[in-house]
């Protein structure tokens, strides 16, 4: 069982049969057709030769089939990681050089080792520091940067930079060099790809084509555009008209080798590798869990880290660059009926055959076609609606989204995501440093206590009941101390203060010292401090402390029992007629 945990193939492999084989082969065929143009395009986005995208789509798929837990996740080059690779590697080597390719391979190896280590040490929770608003803002900005960076390929001009100001400045500086023939190829490719994605299926349905066949045709659409523009290039000698072509692509698969581990390069790529690892894992696990839920399957996040780590190490050995699970291809894999991770291995075989047999024909492929392929692919990444949703629901989350989006656009991917994570952490610390606490009273006719500002409740003169809605730790302990002090100062006739701790899951040393300070302050004023609804683990910590030993009041099982006990003590010390006047009704404010 322990071995199956780390090698899921031993589990699903036992149940493999002819039916699952058929499903996996069909899915692999469809994904292979989709993946060929995408892999070529994403490699160019990463600043690498197009064949590297094919290399990065072979061994990683095999590795994930062995170590991964999702039956539908398709691993390979993706747009955002390709952009991050270009930004990271561009700092240590010149694009097009041998050192650039070596650095990309090393980046994949570092990312793989980090993911593998995180998986073995069960550190998947690290990805939780990237909140959904941050990821949404980052991916939206990345999509805009990627689309803008490909305008140069469509216009036939050179673009430079990995942030919006640099890209726009580069486009403006070179716009005079626009090539009309390249623009024609780019616009035709863009128009065809958009029509295939959004209207071809409806068009085929009008001719009575079945839904299944129409889906396959739509998935194969980008390949058809590739063949069409290749024919256009060959027949009309587009190269002679200044149209940039892919050029000669080495036929066959690369020799397997280990990356060159240069200490200076490792130091330069370590932080980018960590960011790529976390972003890639978040994207991948989100897709995997979404698709698994539709089949009621279980995804193990820690094992997914191992699977993605193995995939990136395999990419490095096979001459590729960092990979992760892609949303579009995984959905296609799922819709095509992939039953097990073996579908990925079959896809790898298809990509390997394409690398062996089709690369000679890619020499006449216009790069403008691949640029258009990227633009259409990243359209789904752009989600401006997140800004409106965040503004409506939470201004703090809106700040995190806006900072991430603007930071990524202006300063680049690494700075943008760092700003987003920093903003999320600061917002969390601010919120937790000011824990929500409410003055509560009893709902008439019940044993429930609710916020006096939201409900019509009964309060008891001389008794202040405060419900604390957060765990208490060093960052918010002083806030509670100030809150109690202020409330007591506003009510000079108080005899008892009850802290309702139903939402308190932990109290650290700093918070305990603040509780001691509250107790001392109340003792000096002749006011008793009580606690109610303290959870077992918290009570275990408090037992034996000086705070509890010197507590003037008591620890009560419930808030209702606390109020009953306080009222009972009053009836023993005051006349019965006075006790009947203790309860007043406070209307909701």
C-alpha positions, 0 to 999 in steps of 0.5 A: 500500500505504501508503494502504491501511494507513491506509484499510483500506476500500480493501483489503476494499472491492475484494473486496466482493460480493453475498454479503458485502453480504447478510451485512452487511445481516442483521448490521446489522439485528440490531445496529440492533434491539439498539442502539436501546434500549441507545443511549438507556439509555447516554445517560441513564447519561452524564447526557445526553438519550436522543437523544444516544445515537442521535447517537453511534451514527451517524457513529462507525460510518461512521468506523470502517467507513472506518478500522477493521480489525475486520470484527465490532467494533461501535462506539458508546456503552458502559456503562463509558465512559458512566459515566466521561463522567458523572463527568468532565463532571459536574465542569465543568457541571451535568447537564441544562445546555447546557454539560454537553452541550457538555462531553460533545461536547468530551470526545469530540473530545479523546478522538478526537484523543488516540487519533488521535495515539497511532495515528499515533505508534504508541503502542498500547503505552501501553495495556499499562500497564493489566494484565488484573487492573486492567481486571477489577477496574475493570470489575467495580466500574464494573458495580456502580456502574452497576447501583446508579446505576440503582436510582433509575430503577427505584425512581422516586427521585433518585440522585446521585454516581459512587461507591458511598458517595454513591450508597447515601447518596443512595438512603437519603436519598430512599427515602421518595419511592419511586413504586410505579408506577415500581417496578412498571414497573422490576421487570416490565422487569427480569424480562422482560429477564432472562427474554429473555436467559437462558430465552427461547431454550430456551422457543422451542426447545420450540416447534420454533422454529429456532435462527437465528430464536430468536437474532433474537427474543432479540436483539430482546427489549429492543425488544419490552420497550420497545414493551410498556412504551410501550403500558403507559404510554400506555394507563394514563397512567403520567405522571399517576401520577408515572412519569418518561418520556423525554419529547419527543425531537427528531426528525431528526439534529443539525446537524454542527458542531465542538465549542467548544474552551474552554481552561479546559474542555480543561484540566479534561477532558484527564486524563479524556479520556486515561483514557477513551481508554486504557480504551476502547481496551483494551476495544475491542482485546480484543474485536476481537482475540478475534473476529478470532482466530476467523476467523484475521483480523489486527487492527492495534492502531495502526490501531485507535487511528486508527479509534477516534480517527476514530470519537470525532471523528465523534461530536463532530461529530455531537453525541454523546459518547465511544464505543468498541467494545462487547463485547455488540454486537460479539459479536452482530455477529459471530454475525449474520455480519458479513463486513466493517466495512460492517456498521457503516455499514449499522447507522448507516443503520438508527440514522439512520432510527430517529432520523428516524422513531421518536423521536416515539413515545419520549415515552411510554417510561418511564425505568425501562425504560431503567434496567432495560436498563442493569442487565441489560446490565452484569450481564456486567461483574461478575466476582467470580471474578477475586478468587479466581483472583488470590488463588490464582495471585498475591497481588500481582495480587490486591492490584492487583485489590482496590485497583482494585475498592475504589478505584473503588467508594469514590472513583470511576472515575478514582481507582480506575483510577489506584490500579490502575495505580499498584499494578501499576507498584509491583508490577512495580518491586518484582518487577524490583528483586528479580530471581530468581537461583538457585544452579545445579549440573549435572544428572548426565549432561547439560550442563544446569544447574538450581536446586539447590533444585529438582533433584538436581545436581552442584556443584563445591567452590570454584565458585559458579554463579549464574543471573540470571533478569532483565535488569539495570538501575538498580532491581535492580543493587544487589540482585545486588551484595548477593546475590553479596557475601552468597553469597561471604561464606558460602563462604570457600573459593571460588576462582571465581564464574560469573554465568550470563546466559542470561536477561539481555537488557540491562545498563544503566550502573548495572548495569555499575557494580554488576558493576564493584563485584562484580569489585573486591570479588572481586579483593580476595578473590582470587576470579575472576569469570566470565560465561557464556551472554552474549547477543550484544546484551549482549556488544556493549555490554560489549566495550571496557568496563573491566569486561571488560578487567580481568575476572580470569576469562573470558566462556564460551559456555556454563555447561558450558564454563565449568565444564570450563575451570575444572576443566581449569585446576585439573588443570594446577595440582594433582595428578590424584588431587586433581582426581577429588575435586572433584565432589560431589553435592548433593541437592535441598533 
